[in-house]
Amino acid sequence: MRAFLATTGNSALVNVLNRRLPAEWESQDAILLVWPHEHTDWSPMLAEVRHTVQAIIEAIERFEPVILIRSDKWDLPTNDTWARDFGPITIEENGLPVLLDFTFTGWGGKFAAEKDNAVNRKLRTAGAFGTTVLRTVELILEGGSIESDGQGTLLTTTECLLNPNRNPHLSREQIEERLKSELGVTNILWLQHGHLVGDDTDAHIDTLARLCPDKTIVYVACDDPSDEHFASLKAMRQELEQFSGYRLLPLPWPAAKYDSQGHRLPATYANYLVINGAVLVPTYNDPADALALEVIGRAFADREIIGIDCSTLILQHGSLHCITMQIPKGVI
C-alpha cells in the first residue's frame, strides 16, 4: 500500500487521435482509494466505515497494490472519499497510458468538491503515477457515469450526462463529440430509464448496468411490482434489450434499506469492482446477496468473486465501486 502527499501539477493538451478507453477488467497497476477522515460526512460513523474500507483494501492487496490517500497523515486534503468520480480516467494514446483529469463539481454542485477536484494534479506532482502524463480536460465528467468495453463502446445515462447541472452549454450531440474525441470511443449507448432512490449522482451507470466481457451486460432488475423502482427498471431492461447482440444477466433486487431517518438507501449489486483476478461485490446482509455473487460470477467466470459487506457505505448513498478507481497497467 502506498500513501501519497502532494502539491500541484498540470500537463499541456496534446491533440492525438489514436485513443482508447480500456475496460475495467483489463490489467491494472493499482486501485486508488481515500481513507475516510473526520472532516467528512463519515464523522459520526468513522470507525465503522474505516473497518469497511480496510476490508476492501485487504481484499485488493491479495491481487494488486493500493494507492491510499491519507488526508490525516499527509498534506492532501479531500472533501470526501468517492474516488470513482474525481479520480483520473485513464486512456491509451498511441499505446501509452494518459491520465485525464475531468472537472468534478460534487455531482452537479450538490456538495463541496474543490479539494477533491484538485486531487489528481496533486497526486501526479507527488509521483503517485510515475511519469505518466496527466491532462486536464475542461468537461464535467465522473468516472461512475461511464462504462467501457475497451473496444470503442461506452454505456451511460441521459439523466446524468445530459443533466443541466453538469454541462448545460452542450447539447447531446456536442457531448457525444467530446466523449468520442477525449476518450476515443466510437459507439455510445444511452439509457434514458433507470434510477435508484437515494442516489445523489443523477443515475450513474455503475449503479444500474455494467458492461462485462464477451458482450455481456449485468443490470439491476426489480421483480416487485409494488416497489417504487419497478416501472423505471422495467423500462431500462427494455432499452437494454434493444442493444444489439448482448447477453443480459439480471441482478437480484435486495430488500429496501433505510437510514435512521427513514430515507431509502441506494443498495445495488451493480456497484462491484473488477480487479486483477477477482471481482469485489458489495453485499448488504440480505438474502439476495448469494444470488448476486452467483450472477456476477457468470459474467466473470475466470475470476474469484468476493463479497464485502457494504451496509455502512450505503449510509452515505454510495457503495464499493464508488469509493475506488482502477489505475490501468503501465501508469505507474
N, C-alpha and C positions, 0 to 999 in steps of 0.2 A: 504494500500500500504506500502511495506517495502523496505527501501533503505539500501544497504549494502556496506561498505568499505571492504578492505581485505589485506591479506599479502601473505602467501604461504600455501601449503599443498599437501599431496600426500598419497596414500594408497598402500599397498602391493597387488600384484596379487594373487588371490585365484583361484585355479583350481577346480571349481564347475561346473558340467554339467547340473544341473536342472535349466535351464534358459528360460525366456520367454520375448519377446519384446511386451509390451502392445500396443493396438490400441489407436489412439489419442482420440477416443470417450469414452474411459473408464474414470472413476472418477479421478479428478485432485485435487491437493492441491493448485496449483497456476500457473500463467503464468509468465515467465521471459521475460523482455524487457530491452532495453538500451535507456536511454534518449539521443536524438541527441545533440551533442555539437559542438562547433565552430572549433574543430581540426579535423573535418571530411569533406568529400565532401559535406555535408549538409550546410556548412557555408553560401553560397550565398542565401539559402532559409530556414534559420534556423527557423524563425517564422512560416512559412507555414508548415514545417514538424513537428514541435512541436505541432501545432494545430491538425494535423492528429493523431499523437501518443497519444495526450491527449484524443481524441475522442475514440481511441481504448482502452485506459486504463479505461475510464469511462464505456464503454460497458462491459468490462471484469468484473469490480468490482461489477456489478449488480449480478454476479453469483459466483465469487470466488476472492481470493486475487491476487495481482500483486506483484512480486519481481522486483523492478526497480533499475537498475544500474545507478548511478548518478556520472559520472566522474567529473562533475562540482562542486560537493559538497563533494565527498569522494575520498580517495586515491585508486581508482580502474580505471585506465586508459583503454580505449578501442580504437582500430583503427576505428571502425565503429559501426553500430547498428544491424547487421544481426545475431541476437541471435539464429535463427534456425540452423545456420551452425557451430557455435562454442559453443553453449550451451550444457549442458550434455544430453546424450541419456540414458534414464532410462530403465533398465531391471528389471525383477523379478528373484531372485535367491533363490531357496528353499522357495518361497513365500514372500521373503523380497526384498524391492527395493535396487538396486545398481546403482549408477551413473557412467556412462562410459565417460571418457574424452579422446576422439579421437584427433588426431592431425589435426589442422586446418592451412592451408597454403595459405589462400586467394584465394581459387578456383584454385589450381594448380599454385600458385606463381604469379598470376596476380596483386595482391595488397598486401600491407604490412599487416601482420597478427600476429606479435609477441605478441602484447598486448592482442588481442582477444584470442589467443591460451593459455594465462595464466589465463583467467577469471575464469574458473571453479574451479581451485585449490584455487584461492584467495577467491572466494565465499564460498567454503567449510570451509576454515580456519576461515572466518568471522562468520560462524554459520548460513549462509543462508539456508542450507539444513539439519539443525539439526545434528543428529549423523549418518546420512546415509553415508555409505561407498562411497568414490569416487575413482574409479580405472582408472589409466592412461593406455590407450591402444595404442601401437605403430603401428597405422594404420591410414592413412589419410582417413577421412570419415566425411561428412557433413550431418546434420540432414535432410536437404531438399532433399537429394539424395535417401532417402529410405522411403517406406510406408509399414506399418504393419497392418495386420488384427487381431493381438492379438492371432491368432490360429496357428501360425507357417509359414504363408506365407508372403514373402517380395516381393514388387514390386519395380523395379529400372530400370535404363537405362544403356546400354553399353557405350554410348557416355561419360557418367560421370565416372562410376566406373572402366571402362577399359581404360580410357584416360591415356596416358603415363605421363601426368603431375601430376598424383596422386600417384599411387603405381607401378611404371614401372617394379619393380623387381618381381612382382607377376603376374601369369597367371590368366585367368578367373577361372580355377578350384581352384587355390590357394585362390583367393579372395572369392569364394563361401565357401570354407572350413573355412576361417577366419570369415565370416559373420555368418555361422552356429554355429561355436564354441563360438564366443563372444556374439551373440545376442540370441542364442537358436532357430533360425528359422530352418525349415526343408524343405521348398519349396521356391525357388527363381524364380520369373517371370521376365524375361529380356525383355525390349523393345529396339529394335535396330533402331527404327524410331521415329521422333518427335523432334522438336526444336522450339524455338521462337527467332526471330531476336532481337538482343539487349540483350539477356540473357548471362550474364557473367559466369554462373555456369556450362556450358557444359551440358545442358539439365537435370537439376534437375527434378525429377519425380513430385515434388509438383507444378510445373508449367504446367504439361501436363495431368496427370491422377492420381486419388486418390482412394484408397480403402475405402469402406464405409460398414456399417453393412449389414448383410443378403446377402453376396456375390454380392455386387453391386460395380461397378466402374463408377465414373463420369470422363469424359475426354473432352479435348479441341477438338472441331471439327470446321473445316474451310469449309464453304459452298460456297466460292467464288473462282471459277477456275482461276481467274486472279491474285489471291493473291500468293505471293511467298511461303507461307506455305502450300498451298493446297496439293501438292503431298506428302510431308512428313507426314502431319497429316492424310491423307487418308491411307497411308501405316501403320501408327501407329494404326488406327482404325482396319485395317485388322488383325494386330497382336493381338489386344485385343480380337477380335472375335474368335481367336484360343485358348484362355484360356478357359478351360472347366468350364461350369456351372455359369458364371457370367451374371448378368443383367447389361447392358451397358446403361448409360444415357449421351447423348452428351450435352456439354455446348455450349451456343451460342458463336459466334465469334464477338467481338467488332470491330468497325471501327478502322483502323490503327491510332496509336497515335505516335506523333513525338516530339522530344525536340526542343529547339530553334535553334539548328544547323542542323535540318532536319534528325536526326538519329531516326530510328524507335525504339519504346519502347516495352518491352515485357508485354503488358497488357494481363492478364489471370485471368479468374474467378476461375480457379482451385486452386489458392493460398489462399484458405479460411482457417480459424482456427476453430476447434471444441473445445468448452469449455463445462463446466457443464451446461446443459440445453439450450444451444444455439449454433449457428454457425455464426461466423462473416465473411461476404463475401465482398471482395473488389469490389467496383464499380468505374466507370470511366466517369460519366456523359455521358453515352452512351445509345442509345435506347435499346441495348441488356441487360442492367442491370436488368430490371424487370424479363425477362425470366431466367436469370442466377439464381436469387433468387428463382424462382419457381422450377427450376430443382434441385437445392441443397436441397430445401425443400422436394422434393420427396425422396431424399436419406436419409434425417434425419427428418422424419415425426414427431418425438417426441420432436423436439427442436424448439425454436424460431429462426427464420432466420433474421439476422440483417445486412443490407448493410452499409458499411462505405466507403466514398469517398477516394480512394487511388490514385488519379491522381497525387499527389505530390510524393508519394512513388516510382512510376514507373519512375520518372525522374532520379533516381539513379539505375534503372534497377532491382528493386525488388518490392515486394508487402507485403500484410498483413501477410501471413504465414511466410515469410522470416524474419520478424523482431521479431518473437515470438517463444518461446519454452515452451511447456507444461511440468509441473512438476507433475507427477502422484501421486495419493493418497498414503499416507504412507511415503513419502520422508521427509516431514517437521515435 
